[in-house]
């Protein structure tokens, strides 16, 4: 009463040992009905308003990214995704789907059914290949623009799910929208980098939300199944997240359900592979082949040089017709498994050379060859991301662990086999997010410390 508050508000605020949230709930319950209804309606309206604001921000980021990428594509000098971009495994499979209705023939030489690529993007690309050849490049670039713009918007939502400041998430999304980290990968790339990047951002956000209390574990399990069908390289990260969930009592009993639901999505493709190719394996069957072309006497860590004059010319069926004939006669699983055994034997007999190649591939993954300014950007962003990871640990430990798992587990495969710049692209957004987080947290502290010092001197 001495504070000037109404009597009913003062008497309705008993001290409870249950905690401030229950005190607040009890206070609201003891209010007069009109007052209680007014407060509940106000809270509900605030929540709806926040959702509306978030949706508008997502839409604005998406549209900004679309505009920037479209302008950059129109102004791109030289050809971009023309007929010359239709000659890799991904596009050849898409063409085979159109011509024969089968997921097959990834190489210049007919080899039959394949699981060399994950199924999602080639099936999506097959719709593009039903169009006239003159319009395919523009439509495919439009797909890249779409997925790249979805990625930018998803980063904003994922940043909020990870627990960074709203301003940090928004700034990261805008930076990615206006200044794409690798425009050549986003626009003039006939592989699935932009799709995988968008899916990676979405699934990391959904997984972080699950660790923070989201109840949508059914959608998470199904979503992971779809993501792995498009990007099996994320499988190690998926396993790491499940193991992390097992350590949390409130999530432990949901892990089997997530695992089963993921398996339900993956099962038809794996069954198809068993029936057509004669073996059980996880989505793709090419790990043995990739190990062989990456670890041999003539293997080079640079994937471009390795393709031009290295082990790719010797062991890969795309370049070597003799190997392609073996694939046609014996099937991919047999030939690829034999290549994997040869690679392991070579690694055991050449440990020093293997260690050298692995170190070179590690550097190539995190710092792909680039012009000076871009290399400065990459080195600086990785350094800032490391600082941001430390700062995020103080704010959101579970989110920090999720990102550590992403950075530690996703690239493991690419240390053992050759990797192109597009393989790093799916986690580029996370590096930028943490770099922006570091700047957002450190700069104000420096400014405040400087102001305090000046005040003290005055």
N, C-alpha and C positions, 0 to 999 in steps of 0.2 A: 504494500500500500504506500510505503514511503517513497517508492520509485515512481509513483504516479500511474501504476498499471491498474486496470479494472480488477475488482475483487474476484470475479470468476476466473481470471487468468492467473492470479497469484495463488489461489487455493487449488488450482488445477495443475500445479507443478511440483508434485512430491519428489523428494530425492530418492532415486532408486539405485541399487547396486548393480542392476542389470546392464547399465551402459547408457550412453547418451541417446542412441537410436531408440531404445525402448522407452526412455524418458520422454522423448519427443512423441512417440506413438501414444503413450499414456496421456500426455498433455492434450493431444488432439482428441482422444476419446472422451476426455472429461469436459471438453468445450461444449457450449450450447450447440444444438443441432444446426441452426443456420450458420453459425461461425465455422463449425466443422465442415459443413458442406462447401462453404465458400473457399476454405483452405485447400480441401481435396481437389476441387475444380480448378483452383489456381495452379496446383502442382501438375495436374493432368494437362492443363493448357500449356504450361512451361515445357513439359516433355514433348508434346506434339510440336510446339514451336521449334524446339531444338532439332527434332527429326526433319522438319520442313527446311530449316536453315542448312542442315547437313546435305539434304537432297539437292538444294539449290547450288551449294558449293560443288558437289559432285558433277552436276550438269554443267556448270560454268567451266570447271577444269577440263572436262571432256571436250566441250566445244572449243575452248582455247587451243587444246592440243590438236584437234582436228584442223583448225584454221592454220596453225603454224606448219604442220606437216604437209598439208595440201599445198600451201604456198611454196614451201621448200621443194616439194616434188615437181611442181609445175616449172620452177626455175632451175631444176637440176640440169647441169650441163652434160651432154652426151646421152647415151642410151641408159635406160634403167629398166631392168626386168623385161628386156626384149626377147627375141627368139633365142639369143645366146644364153639366156637364163633358164632354159628348159632342158638342161642336160645333166642333172644330177639324179641321185637315186630317188629322192622325194618326188620330183616332177615326173620321172619315168614311171613310177608306180601309179601316180595319178593318171597318166596317159593310158596305162594298161587297164585301169579301172574303166575308163571311158571306152576303150577299144574292145576289151574282152570281158569286162565285168568281173575281173579277178584281181586280187591284190598280189601282183607278180611282176617279174622282169624289171628289177631295179637297175640293171646294167646295160651297156650298149649291146650285149650279146644275150639272147633269150636264155633264161635260167629257170623259169618256172615259178611256182609259189614262193613267197618270201615272207620273212618276218624281220628283214634287215632294218626296217623303220617302224616306229610306233604308228598305230593305225589312224589316229584322229586327223592329223593335218593332211595326209595324202587323200583321205576320203573327202575332206573339205575342199582341197585343191582340185579334185576331180570335177567339181561343179564349174570351176573356172575354165577347165580344159574342154568343156563342152561348148564354149563360146568360140567365135571366130578368132583365129590366131592374132589378128591385128589388134584386138581389144583385150587380150589376156593380160598383157603387162600392166595396163592401167587398172584393171579389176584386181589383180593380185596386189598391186601397190595400195589400192583402196582397202584391201583386207589388212595389210600391214598398218596402215594409218588407223584403221578401226581398233585393232588390238593394241597398238601403241598408245592410243588415246584412252582406251579402257584401263590400261596399266596406270597411266597418270592419275586418273580418278580413283582407282583402287588404292593407290599409295596413300591418298588422303585418309580413306577409311581405315586402312591397315595401320597407319601411324597412330590413329586414335585408339584402335584396338590394342596396340602395343604399349600405350600409355604415355607417349610423348605429348608435349604441349600441342594444343590445337594450332597455334601459330607455326610451330615447327612442321607439323604434318601438312599444313596449307602451303607453307613456303616451299617445301620439298616438291609437292605436286606441281606447283607453278613453275619451279625451276625445270623440272623434267618436261613439262609441257612446252615451255618456251625455248629451252636449250637441250635438245635431245642428246644424251651422252654419246651415242654413236648413230648418226643419221644414216650412214651407209647400211648398217645392220637393220635399222628400222624400216627404211624405205626400199632400198635396192637389194633386198635379200630374199631369195626364193626358198628359204627354209622356214622353220617354225619358231624363230627366236622371239618374235613379238607375242605370239600366242602363249608360249611357255612363260614369258615374263609376266603377262597379265594373270595367268593362272597361278603362278608362284606367289605373286603379291596377294591375290585373293585367298589362297589356301593358307598362307602364313597368317593373315589377319583372322581367318576363321579359326585356326588352331589356337592362336593367342587368346581369342575371345572365349574359347572352350576352357582354356586354363584359368581364365579370369571369371568363370562361373556361368558361361552360356550353357543352356540345356539342349541345344540343337545338335546332339551327338549323332543322330540319325542322318541329318543333312551333311554333317562333317564326314561321316564314313562314306556315304555315296559320292560326295564331292571329291574325296581323296581318290576314289576309284576312277572317276573321270579324269582327274589330273594325271594320275599315273599312266593311263592309256595314252595321254598326249605327251607326257614327259617322264619316262621311267627313270631318268637320271635323278629325280627327286625321291626315289624309293629309299635310299639310305637315310635321308632326312626324315622321311615318314616313320621309319623304324625307330629312329632316335626320339621322335616326339612320343611315340607309343611307350617307349621305355621310360621316358620322363613322366608320362601320365601314370604309369604303374607305381611310381614313387609317391604319388599324391593319393591319400586314402579316399577322397571324395570323387576321384575319377577312375580309380582302379577297377571298379566293377563295370565301367562303361567300355573299357578297352576291348574286351572280346566282341562286343556288339559292333564297335567301329571297325574292327578287323574283319568281321564276317561281312558287313555291308560293303566294305571295299572289295572283298573277294567276290561278292555277287556281281559287281560291275566288271571285274577282270575275267571272271570265269569263261564267258562265251568266247573271248579272243584266245585265251589259253587253250580252250578245247579245240577251237579251229586249228591252232598250230599243231596240236597233237594229232589231229585227224589228217591234215594235209602234209605236214612235214615230218611226222613220226616221232616227235620228241616233246617232252614237257620242258618248258623254260619260261622265264619271267618276261613276257611281252616281246622283247627283242632277243635274237639269237646271235648277235654279231660281236659279242664281247671278245671271243677268242680271236676273231679276225682282227679286231682293232688292237688287241695286244700284240699280235704278230707284226702288223705293219708299223707298230710304234717301237718295237724292241727287236732289233735285228742288226746284223753287221752294217747294213747300208741305211739304217733308220736315222732320221734327222728330227730334232725336236721341233723345228719350224714346220708347221703342217703344209705350207705352200711349197717349200723346197722339198719336203718329203714326197709330195704328190708329183713334183716335176722330175726329180732325179733321185728319189730315195726308195725306201722299202715299199711304198705304195705301188710303184711300177713293177715290183717283183712279186708281191703276194696278194694284191687286191684284185678281185675279179672285175672291177670297173675298168682297170687299165691293162690287165693281163688276160688275154683270151683263153690261154691254157687253164688258168685257175677257174675262169667262168665255165669252161667245159666240165671241169670236175664238179662244180656246183650243180650243173644241169644233170649230170649222170648220178651223183651220189646224194644230192640234196644239201641245203645250207647247213643243217645241224651237224652233219658228219664232217664236212669240209671245215667248218668254223671250229668245231671241237678239236680237230687235228691241228689246226693253226694255233689254237690256244695252248695245246700241249707242247708244240714246238717253241712257242714264246716262253713258256715257263722253263723249259730246258735251257733255252738261250740265256734267260735271266740268271739261272743258277750257275751257268758256266762263265758269265760275264758280269759279275756283281758291280765292279767299278764302273763299267760303261753304263749299266742300268741306273746306277745312282746318279751319274752325270746327266743322263737323259731326263731322269725324274726331276732333278733340281732345275734343269732348263725349262721343263714343262711347267713347273711350279711358277717360275718367273713369268713365263709366257701367259699363263692363265691370269695372274693378277695384274700384270703390266704388259699387255699385248703391244707389239711394235707399233709405233705411231709417230707422227710429227712431234716436234719439240713441245709446242704449247699443249697439245693433247696429252702428251706423256706427263708434263708437269701437273695437269689437272688430275690425271689418274693417280699419280704418286701422292699428291696433296689430299685428294679425297679419301684414299685408303688410310693415310696417316690420321686425318681428322676423324674418320669412322672409328678407328681404334680408340681415340680419346672419347668419342661419343658413346662407345660401348661401355667404357669404364664409368662414365657419368650416368648412363642409363641404369647401371647396376645399383646405384644408390637410390634410384627412383622406382624402378620396376624390375625386380630380380627375375621373375619368371619370364618376362618378355626378353630380358637380356639372355637368358639361357636358350630360349627358342632361337634367337638370332645367332648365338654362338654355334648352336647345332647346325643352322643353315650354312654358315661360313665354313665350319669345320668338316661337315659331311658331304654337302653337295659337290665340292670340287674334287673329292678324293679320286673319282674315276679318271678325271682329266689330268691328274698327276702321273697316272700309269699309261695313259694313251694320249695320242696327239689331240690337241684342242684348238679350235678356231676361235676368233674373237666373239662370235655369236654365242658360244657356250657360256661365256661370262655374263652375257647380257641379262639373263633371267634373275640375277642377284644384284645387278647394278643399282637398282632402285633402293635396295637396303643400304648399300654403301653411301649413297647420297643422303638418305634419311638420317643416318647416324652422323654424317659430316655436318649437316645442318643443325642437328641436335647439339653437337659439340659447340658450334659457333653460337647458337642461341643461349646455351647455358654459361659459356665462358665469358663472352664479350660483356654482358651486363655486370658480371662480377668484377671484371677489370675496371669498368667505368665507375662502379660504386666505390671500389678500393681507391681509385684515383681521386674521386670526389672527397672521400674521407681524409686522405692524405693532405689535400689542399686545404680542407677545413681545419685540420690540425695545425698546419703551418701558419694559417691565418690567425 
